[in-house]
């Protein structure tokens, strides 16, 4: 399991939460869909991360380290709320402290297009909606809990490809 800081994943996080408070679970799903859509369109992921099948959905192996690094640097604001006996975390880019245009310059045009589409079309959706989607498509369906998702299986999932097109993610 990778546990180092992933600069591309960190850039994705900042751009996906730009201008909007986003729950940690939702952020993980947005990262997953951005990498999955990029894989479908270009043949590789933006972050280069492996995603694990966890109880609440897919998560990039380096997401905790990258997110914590951004919070400690002051680029990502973290808010913790206690709801129904458990903690929920919310994130938002601190646009006064991070130069998001510089972050954007470090990504390719194709990467930015996918991130912008995911942010516009999926970020307003609920975590439940996103969860229902990723749980019905490959690579989620054929992977056991705590295993690495095989993104190459997405190319053969006709329902996933139809949904991605219907959502105008490609």
GULO-907550 format. One line per field, with one value per atom (N, C-alpha, C): residue number from 1; chain; atom name; x negated, y negated, z. Coordinates in nm, 2 decimals, padded with zeros to 4 digits. Atoms other than C-alpha are relative to their C-alpha. Example, Ala and Ser with C-alpha at 12.3 -4.5 7.8 and 13.67 -1.06 7.14 Angstrom:
BEGIN
i	(1_1_1_2_2_2);
ch	(A_A_A_A_A_A);
at	(N_CA_C_N_CA_C);
px	(-00.09_-01.23_-00.09_00.09_-01.37_00.08);
py	(00.12_00.45_-00.12_00.11_00.11_-00.11);
pz	(00.00_00.78_00.00_00.00_00.71_00.08);
This chain:
BEGIN
i	(1_1_1_2_2_2_3_3_3_4_4_4_5_5_5_6_6_6_7_7_7_8_8_8_9_9_9_10_10_10_11_11_11_12_12_12_13_13_13_14_14_14_15_15_15_16_16_16_17_17_17_18_18_18_19_19_19_20_20_20_21_21_21_22_22_22_23_23_23_24_24_24_25_25_25_26_26_26_27_27_27_28_28_28_29_29_29_30_30_30_31_31_31_32_32_32_33_33_33_34_34_34_35_35_35_36_36_36_37_37_37_38_38_38_39_39_39_40_40_40_41_41_41_42_42_42_43_43_43_44_44_44_45_45_45_46_46_46_47_47_47_48_48_48_49_49_49_50_50_50_51_51_51_52_52_52_53_53_53_54_54_54_55_55_55_56_56_56_57_57_57_58_58_58_59_59_59_60_60_60_61_61_61_62_62_62_63_63_63_64_64_64_65_65_65_66_66_66_67_67_67_68_68_68_69_69_69_70_70_70_71_71_71_72_72_72_73_73_73_74_74_74_75_75_75_76_76_76_77_77_77_78_78_78_79_79_79_80_80_80_81_81_81_82_82_82_83_83_83_84_84_84_85_85_85_86_86_86_87_87_87_88_88_88_89_89_89_90_90_90_91_91_91_92_92_92_93_93_93_94_94_94_95_95_95_96_96_96_97_97_97_98_98_98_99_99_99_100_100_100_101_101_101_102_102_102_103_103_103_104_104_104_105_105_105_106_106_106_107_107_107_108_108_108_109_109_109_110_110_110_111_111_111_112_112_112_113_113_113_114_114_114_115_115_115_116_116_116_117_117_117_118_118_118_119_119_119_120_120_120_121_121_121_122_122_122_123_123_123_124_124_124_125_125_125_126_126_126_127_127_127_128_128_128_129_129_129_130_130_130_131_131_131_132_132_132_133_133_133_134_134_134_135_135_135_136_136_136_137_137_137_138_138_138_139_139_139_140_140_140_141_141_141_142_142_142_143_143_143_144_144_144_145_145_145_146_146_146_147_147_147_148_148_148_149_149_149_150_150_150_151_151_151_152_152_152_153_153_153_154_154_154_155_155_155_156_156_156_157_157_157_158_158_158_159_159_159_160_160_160_161_161_161_162_162_162_163_163_163_164_164_164_165_165_165_166_166_166_167_167_167_168_168_168_169_169_169_170_170_170);
ch	(A_A_A_A_A_A_A_A_A_A_A_A_A_A_A_A_A_A_A_A_A_A_A_A_A_A_A_A_A_A_A_A_A_A_A_A_A_A_A_A_A_A_A_A_A_A_A_A_A_A_A_A_A_A_A_A_A_A_A_A_A_A_A_A_A_A_A_A_A_A_A_A_A_A_A_A_A_A_A_A_A_A_A_A_A_A_A_A_A_A_A_A_A_A_A_A_A_A_A_A_A_A_A_A_A_A_A_A_A_A_A_A_A_A_A_A_A_A_A_A_A_A_A_A_A_A_A_A_A_A_A_A_A_A_A_A_A_A_A_A_A_A_A_A_A_A_A_A_A_A_A_A_A_A_A_A_A_A_A_A_A_A_A_A_A_A_A_A_A_A_A_A_A_A_A_A_A_A_A_A_A_A_A_A_A_A_A_A_A_A_A_A_A_A_A_A_A_A_A_A_A_A_A_A_A_A_A_A_A_A_A_A_A_A_A_A_A_A_A_A_A_A_A_A_A_A_A_A_A_A_A_A_A_A_A_A_A_A_A_A_A_A_A_A_A_A_A_A_A_A_A_A_A_A_A_A_A_A_A_A_A_A_A_A_A_A_A_A_A_A_A_A_A_A_A_A_A_A_A_A_A_A_A_A_A_A_A_A_A_A_A_A_A_A_A_A_A_A_A_A_A_A_A_A_A_A_A_A_A_A_A_A_A_A_A_A_A_A_A_A_A_A_A_A_A_A_A_A_A_A_A_A_A_A_A_A_A_A_A_A_A_A_A_A_A_A_A_A_A_A_A_A_A_A_A_A_A_A_A_A_A_A_A_A_A_A_A_A_A_A_A_A_A_A_A_A_A_A_A_A_A_A_A_A_A_A_A_A_A_A_A_A_A_A_A_A_A_A_A_A_A_A_A_A_A_A_A_A_A_A_A_A_A_A_A_A_A_A_A_A_A_A_A_A_A_A_A_A_A_A_A_A_A_A_A_A_A_A_A_A_A_A_A_A_A_A_A_A_A_A_A_A_A_A_A_A_A_A_A_A_A_A_A_A_A_A_A_A_A_A_A_A_A_A_A_A_A_A_A_A_A_A_A_A_A_A_A_A_A_A_A_A_A_A_A_A_A_A_A_A_A_A_A_A_A_A_A_A_A_A);
at	(N_CA_C_N_CA_C_N_CA_C_N_CA_C_N_CA_C_N_CA_C_N_CA_C_N_CA_C_N_CA_C_N_CA_C_N_CA_C_N_CA_C_N_CA_C_N_CA_C_N_CA_C_N_CA_C_N_CA_C_N_CA_C_N_CA_C_N_CA_C_N_CA_C_N_CA_C_N_CA_C_N_CA_C_N_CA_C_N_CA_C_N_CA_C_N_CA_C_N_CA_C_N_CA_C_N_CA_C_N_CA_C_N_CA_C_N_CA_C_N_CA_C_N_CA_C_N_CA_C_N_CA_C_N_CA_C_N_CA_C_N_CA_C_N_CA_C_N_CA_C_N_CA_C_N_CA_C_N_CA_C_N_CA_C_N_CA_C_N_CA_C_N_CA_C_N_CA_C_N_CA_C_N_CA_C_N_CA_C_N_CA_C_N_CA_C_N_CA_C_N_CA_C_N_CA_C_N_CA_C_N_CA_C_N_CA_C_N_CA_C_N_CA_C_N_CA_C_N_CA_C_N_CA_C_N_CA_C_N_CA_C_N_CA_C_N_CA_C_N_CA_C_N_CA_C_N_CA_C_N_CA_C_N_CA_C_N_CA_C_N_CA_C_N_CA_C_N_CA_C_N_CA_C_N_CA_C_N_CA_C_N_CA_C_N_CA_C_N_CA_C_N_CA_C_N_CA_C_N_CA_C_N_CA_C_N_CA_C_N_CA_C_N_CA_C_N_CA_C_N_CA_C_N_CA_C_N_CA_C_N_CA_C_N_CA_C_N_CA_C_N_CA_C_N_CA_C_N_CA_C_N_CA_C_N_CA_C_N_CA_C_N_CA_C_N_CA_C_N_CA_C_N_CA_C_N_CA_C_N_CA_C_N_CA_C_N_CA_C_N_CA_C_N_CA_C_N_CA_C_N_CA_C_N_CA_C_N_CA_C_N_CA_C_N_CA_C_N_CA_C_N_CA_C_N_CA_C_N_CA_C_N_CA_C_N_CA_C_N_CA_C_N_CA_C_N_CA_C_N_CA_C_N_CA_C_N_CA_C_N_CA_C_N_CA_C_N_CA_C_N_CA_C_N_CA_C_N_CA_C_N_CA_C_N_CA_C_N_CA_C_N_CA_C_N_CA_C_N_CA_C_N_CA_C_N_CA_C_N_CA_C_N_CA_C_N_CA_C_N_CA_C_N_CA_C_N_CA_C_N_CA_C_N_CA_C_N_CA_C_N_CA_C_N_CA_C_N_CA_C_N_CA_C_N_CA_C_N_CA_C_N_CA_C_N_CA_C_N_CA_C_N_CA_C_N_CA_C_N_CA_C_N_CA_C);
px	(-00.08_00.00_-00.09_00.07_-00.13_00.05_-00.04_-00.13_-00.07_00.07_-00.33_00.09_-00.07_-00.21_00.00_-00.02_-00.07_00.04_-00.03_-00.09_00.12_-00.12_00.16_00.13_-00.12_00.41_00.03_-00.02_00.36_00.06_-00.05_00.42_00.15_-00.14_00.74_00.09_-00.08_00.86_00.03_-00.02_00.81_00.10_-00.09_00.99_00.14_-00.14_01.28_00.08_-00.07_01.36_00.00_00.01_01.30_00.14_-00.12_01.58_00.12_-00.11_01.78_-00.05_00.03_01.77_00.04_-00.02_01.74_-00.03_00.03_01.77_-00.10_00.11_01.48_00.04_-00.05_01.69_00.03_-00.03_01.81_-00.13_00.13_01.45_-00.06_00.06_01.33_00.07_-00.07_01.60_-00.02_00.03_01.53_-00.14_00.14_01.16_00.01_-00.02_01.26_00.06_-00.06_01.49_-00.08_00.09_01.24_-00.10_00.10_00.98_00.06_-00.06_01.22_00.04_-00.03_01.35_-00.12_00.12_01.00_-00.06_00.04_00.91_00.08_-00.09_01.21_-00.04_00.02_01.12_-00.14_00.14_00.74_-00.08_00.07_00.64_-00.09_00.07_00.48_00.07_-00.06_00.58_-00.08_00.07_00.49_-00.10_00.08_00.35_-00.10_00.09_00.18_00.02_-00.02_00.32_00.08_-00.09_00.46_00.11_-00.12_00.81_00.03_-00.05_00.92_00.15_-00.15_01.27_00.02_-00.02_01.36_00.15_-00.14_01.68_00.09_-00.08_01.81_-00.03_00.03_01.67_-00.15_00.14_01.35_-00.08_00.09_01.05_-00.14_00.14_00.71_-00.09_00.09_00.43_-00.07_00.07_00.26_00.09_-00.09_00.57_-00.02_00.01_00.52_-00.13_00.12_00.16_00.01_-00.01_00.23_00.09_-00.10_00.54_-00.06_00.06_00.36_-00.11_00.11_00.06_00.06_-00.06_00.29_00.06_-00.06_00.47_-00.11_00.11_00.14_-00.07_00.06_00.01_00.10_-00.10_00.33_00.07_-00.07_00.44_00.14_-00.13_00.74_00.05_-00.07_00.98_00.07_-00.07_01.11_00.09_-00.10_01.42_00.05_-00.05_01.52_00.13_-00.13_01.88_00.04_-00.05_02.03_00.14_-00.14_02.34_00.04_-00.05_02.53_-00.11_00.10_02.24_-00.13_00.13_01.97_-00.04_00.05_01.75_00.01_-00.01_01.80_-00.10_00.10_01.53_00.04_-00.04_01.59_-00.13_00.11_01.33_00.03_-00.01_01.29_-00.14_00.13_01.00_-00.01_00.02_00.86_-00.06_00.04_00.85_-00.08_00.09_00.68_-00.14_00.14_00.38_-00.06_00.05_00.36_00.03_-00.02_00.31_00.05_-00.06_00.56_-00.03_00.05_00.45_-00.13_00.13_00.10_00.02_-00.04_00.25_00.05_-00.06_00.44_-00.11_00.11_00.12_-00.08_00.08_-00.04_00.08_-00.07_00.23_00.02_-00.02_00.29_00.15_-00.13_00.59_00.10_-00.09_00.75_00.03_-00.03_00.71_00.09_-00.09_00.86_00.14_-00.13_01.15_00.08_-00.06_01.23_00.04_-00.03_01.20_00.11_-00.11_01.42_00.13_-00.13_01.69_00.05_-00.03_01.68_00.05_-00.03_01.69_00.14_-00.12_01.98_00.12_-00.11_02.19_00.02_-00.01_02.12_-00.01_00.02_02.01_00.13_-00.12_02.36_00.09_-00.07_02.49_-00.03_00.02_02.53_-00.09_00.09_02.29_00.08_-00.09_02.58_00.01_-00.01_02.63_-00.13_00.13_02.26_-00.03_00.02_02.24_00.08_-00.09_02.53_-00.06_00.06_02.35_-00.12_00.12_02.01_00.02_-00.02_02.15_00.07_-00.06_02.33_-00.09_00.09_02.04_-00.13_00.14_01.70_-00.08_00.06_01.45_00.04_-00.05_01.64_00.06_-00.08_01.87_-00.09_00.07_01.60_-00.12_00.11_01.36_00.05_-00.03_01.36_-00.05_00.03_01.35_-00.15_00.14_01.00_-00.10_00.08_00.87_-00.01_00.02_00.73_00.10_-00.09_00.99_-00.08_00.07_00.89_00.08_-00.07_00.98_00.02_-00.02_00.93_00.13_-00.13_01.25_00.11_-00.10_01.44_00.03_-00.02_01.39_00.10_-00.10_01.62_00.14_-00.12_01.90_00.09_-00.09_02.17_00.09_-00.08_02.39_-00.08_00.09_02.10_-00.02_00.03_02.01_00.12_-00.13_02.38_00.02_-00.02_02.40_-00.09_00.10_02.08_00.04_-00.05_02.21_00.12_-00.12_02.55_-00.02_00.04_02.39_-00.09_00.09_02.17_-00.13_00.14_01.85_-00.11_00.09_01.69_00.05);
py	(00.12_00.00_-00.12_00.12_-00.34_-00.09_00.10_-00.60_-00.13_00.12_-00.88_-00.11_00.11_-01.22_00.01_-00.01_-01.22_-00.14_00.14_-01.57_-00.01_00.00_-01.49_00.02_-00.02_-01.36_-00.12_00.13_-01.67_-00.11_00.10_-01.89_00.03_-00.04_-01.69_-00.04_00.03_-01.74_-00.15_00.15_-02.12_-00.05_00.05_-02.16_00.06_-00.05_-01.93_-00.06_00.06_-02.11_-00.15_00.15_-02.46_-00.06_00.07_-02.69_00.07_-00.08_-02.42_00.09_-00.09_-02.24_00.14_-00.14_-01.87_00.10_-00.10_-01.58_00.10_-00.09_-01.34_00.12_-00.11_-01.05_-00.04_00.05_-01.25_-00.03_00.04_-01.38_00.13_-00.12_-01.02_00.06_-00.05_-00.93_-00.09_00.09_-01.24_00.03_-00.04_-01.14_00.12_-00.13_-00.79_-00.02_00.01_-00.90_-00.09_00.08_-01.16_00.09_-00.10_-00.89_00.10_-00.10_-00.64_-00.06_00.06_-00.88_-00.03_00.03_-00.98_00.13_-00.13_-00.61_00.04_-00.04_-00.55_-00.09_00.10_-00.86_00.01_00.01_-00.84_00.13_-00.13_-00.49_00.00_00.00_-00.60_-00.10_00.09_-00.77_-00.13_00.13_-01.13_00.02_00.00_-01.05_00.11_-00.11_-00.72_00.09_-00.07_-00.59_00.13_-00.12_-00.25_-00.04_00.02_-00.26_00.13_-00.12_-00.02_00.00_-00.01_00.11_00.01_00.01_-00.01_00.00_-00.01_00.01_-00.11_00.11_-00.33_-00.04_00.03_-00.33_00.00_00.00_-00.35_-00.12_00.11_-00.55_00.03_-00.01_-00.62_00.03_-00.04_-00.46_-00.12_00.12_-00.80_-00.11_00.11_-01.00_-00.06_00.05_-01.03_-00.09_00.07_-01.14_-00.13_00.12_-01.39_-00.10_00.09_-01.53_-00.07_00.05_-01.57_-00.10_00.10_-01.74_-00.13_00.12_-01.99_-00.08_00.06_-02.06_-00.07_00.06_-02.11_-00.12_00.11_-02.34_-00.12_00.11_-02.55_-00.02_00.01_-02.49_00.06_-00.06_-02.28_-00.02_00.02_-02.38_00.13_-00.12_-02.09_-00.04_00.02_-02.11_00.13_-00.13_-01.83_-00.03_00.01_-01.78_00.13_-00.12_-01.53_00.01_-00.03_-01.38_00.14_-00.13_-01.09_00.09_-00.08_-00.98_00.03_-00.02_-00.99_-00.13_00.12_-01.25_00.01_00.02_-01.38_-00.11_00.10_-01.58_-00.06_00.07_-01.85_-00.08_00.06_-02.01_-00.11_00.11_-02.33_-00.06_00.06_-02.48_-00.14_00.14_-02.79_-00.08_00.07_-03.01_-00.12_00.11_-03.29_00.05_-00.05_-03.06_00.08_-00.09_-02.84_-00.07_00.05_-02.96_00.11_-00.11_-02.74_-00.01_00.01_-02.88_00.07_-00.07_-02.75_00.15_-00.14_-02.42_00.05_-00.04_-02.41_00.01_00.00_-02.48_00.13_-00.13_-02.16_00.12_-00.11_-01.95_-00.02_00.01_-01.87_-00.05_00.05_-02.01_00.11_-00.11_-01.66_00.03_-00.02_-01.62_-00.11_00.11_-01.96_00.01_-00.02_-01.89_00.10_-00.10_-01.57_-00.05_00.06_-01.74_-00.10_00.10_-02.03_00.07_-00.06_-01.80_00.08_-00.07_-01.58_-00.10_00.10_-01.89_-00.06_00.07_-02.05_00.10_-00.10_-01.73_00.09_-00.10_-01.51_-00.06_00.06_-01.74_-00.04_00.04_-01.87_00.12_-00.11_-01.52_00.05_-00.05_-01.35_00.12_-00.11_-01.09_00.13_-00.12_-00.84_00.03_-00.02_-00.90_00.05_-00.04_-00.87_00.15_-00.13_-00.56_00.11_-00.09_-00.39_00.02_-00.01_-00.46_00.09_-00.08_-00.33_00.14_-00.14_-00.02_00.09_-00.08_00.09_00.02_-00.01_00.05_00.07_-00.05_00.21_-00.13_-00.13_00.22_00.04_-00.03_00.21_00.14_-00.12_00.51_00.12_-00.13_00.77_00.00_00.01_00.66_00.03_-00.03_00.80_-00.12_00.11_00.56_00.01_00.03_00.42_00.03_-00.02_00.52_-00.12_00.11_00.29_00.02_00.00_00.20_00.01_-00.01_00.30_-00.09_00.10_00.00_00.04_-00.04_00.18_00.07_-00.07_00.37_-00.10_00.10_00.04_-00.01_00.01_00.05_00.10_-00.11_00.36_-00.02_00.02_00.22_-00.09_00.08_00.10_-00.09_00.09_-00.04_-00.12_00.11_-00.25_-00.09_00.09_-00.38_-00.08_00.07_-00.47_-00.11_00.10_-00.65_-00.12_00.10_-00.84_-00.09_00.08_-00.95_-00.08_00.07_-01.04_-00.12_00.11_-01.25_-00.10_00.09_-01.42_-00.02_00.01_-01.33_00.03_-00.02_-01.23_-00.09);
pz	(00.00_00.00_00.00_00.00_-00.09_00.11_-00.11_00.19_-00.02_00.02_00.04_-00.06_00.06_-00.07_-00.15_00.14_-00.42_-00.05_00.04_-00.58_-00.10_00.09_-00.86_00.07_-00.08_-00.61_00.08_-00.08_-00.40_-00.09_00.09_-00.70_-00.04_00.03_-00.79_00.12_-00.12_-00.43_00.00_00.00_-00.44_-00.10_00.11_-00.77_00.01_-00.01_-00.69_00.11_-00.11_-00.36_-00.02_00.03_-00.51_00.01_-00.01_-00.40_00.06_-00.06_-00.22_00.11_-00.11_00.11_-00.04_00.04_00.04_00.10_-00.10_00.27_-00.05_00.03_00.29_-00.09_00.07_00.16_-00.15_00.14_-00.14_-00.07_00.06_-00.21_-00.05_00.05_-00.23_-00.12_00.11_-00.47_-00.13_00.11_-00.69_-00.05_00.04_-00.70_-00.08_00.07_-00.80_-00.14_00.13_-01.08_-00.09_00.09_-01.21_-00.06_00.05_-01.24_-00.09_00.08_-01.38_-00.14_00.13_-01.65_-00.08_00.07_-01.74_-00.06_00.05_-01.77_-00.12_00.11_-02.00_-00.13_00.11_-02.21_-00.06_00.05_-02.23_00.03_-00.02_-02.10_00.12_-00.13_-01.77_00.09_-00.10_-01.45_00.02_-00.02_-01.36_00.12_-00.12_-01.01_-00.01_00.00_-01.09_00.13_-00.13_-00.76_-00.02_-00.02_-00.67_00.09_-00.08_-00.53_00.07_-00.07_-00.26_00.02_-00.02_-00.22_00.15_-00.14_00.13_00.03_-00.04_00.33_-00.06_00.04_00.23_-00.15_00.14_-00.13_-00.02_00.04_-00.32_00.06_-00.05_-00.18_-00.05_00.05_-00.33_00.12_-00.11_-00.13_00.07_-00.06_-00.08_00.05_-00.02_-00.01_00.14_-00.14_00.37_00.01_-00.01_00.34_-00.08_00.08_00.06_00.06_-00.06_00.22_00.13_-00.12_00.56_-00.03_00.04_00.39_-00.04_00.04_00.23_00.11_-00.12_00.56_00.08_-00.09_00.75_-00.07_00.08_00.47_00.00_00.00_00.51_-00.14_00.13_00.15_-00.01_-00.01_00.24_00.14_-00.13_00.51_00.04_-00.05_00.73_00.11_-00.11_00.94_00.04_-00.05_01.17_00.07_-00.06_01.28_00.06_-00.06_01.52_-00.03_00.04_01.38_00.04_-00.04_01.54_00.06_-00.07_01.75_-00.08_00.07_01.48_-00.07_00.06_01.32_-00.15_00.14_00.97_-00.04_00.04_00.79_-00.13_00.12_00.53_-00.04_00.05_00.31_-00.11_00.10_00.10_-00.02_00.03_-00.08_00.06_-00.05_00.10_-00.11_00.12_-00.20_00.03_-00.04_-00.01_00.02_-00.03_00.06_-00.11_00.11_-00.25_-00.13_00.14_-00.61_-00.09_00.08_-00.79_-00.15_00.15_-01.13_-00.02_00.01_-01.06_00.01_-00.01_-00.95_-00.14_00.13_-01.28_-00.11_00.10_-01.48_00.01_-00.02_-01.34_-00.06_00.06_-01.51_-00.15_00.15_-01.88_-00.03_00.04_-02.07_00.01_-00.01_-02.08_00.15_-00.14_-01.70_00.06_-00.04_-01.64_-00.05_00.06_-01.87_00.08_-00.08_-01.68_00.14_-00.13_-01.34_00.00_00.00_-01.44_-00.02_00.03_-01.58_00.13_-00.12_-01.26_00.10_-00.10_-01.04_-00.03_00.04_-01.24_00.01_00.02_-01.29_00.12_-00.11_-00.99_00.14_-00.14_-00.70_00.06_-00.06_-00.65_00.04_-00.03_-00.62_00.15_-00.13_-00.28_00.00_-00.01_-00.15_-00.02_00.02_-00.16_-00.15_00.14_-00.53_-00.06_00.05_-00.60_00.04_-00.05_-00.39_-00.08_00.08_-00.57_-00.14_00.13_-00.90_00.00_00.01_-00.82_00.05_-00.04_-00.65_-00.10_00.10_-00.96_-00.13_00.12_-01.21_00.04_-00.01_-01.27_00.02_-00.05_-01.13_00.14_-00.14_-00.80_00.01_-00.01_-00.87_00.02_00.00_-00.93_00.10_-00.09_-00.65_00.15_-00.14_-00.29_00.09_-00.10_00.01_00.03_-00.03_00.08_-00.11_00.12_-00.26_-00.09_00.10_-00.53_-00.12_00.12_-00.80_-00.13_00.13_-01.15_-00.10_00.09_-01.36_-00.14_00.14_-01.69_-00.02_00.01_-01.62_-00.04_00.03_-01.67_-00.15_00.15_-02.05_-00.05_00.05_-02.07_00.06_-00.07_-01.85_-00.09_00.09_-02.10_00.08_-00.08_-01.82_00.05_-00.04_-01.69_-00.11_00.11_-02.03_-00.04_00.03_-02.10_00.10_-00.11_-01.76_-00.02_00.01_-01.82_-00.12_00.11_-02.16_00.03_-00.03_-02.03_00.10_-00.09_-01.75_-00.07_00.08_-02.02_00.07_-00.07_-01.83_-00.11_00.12_-02.17_-00.11);
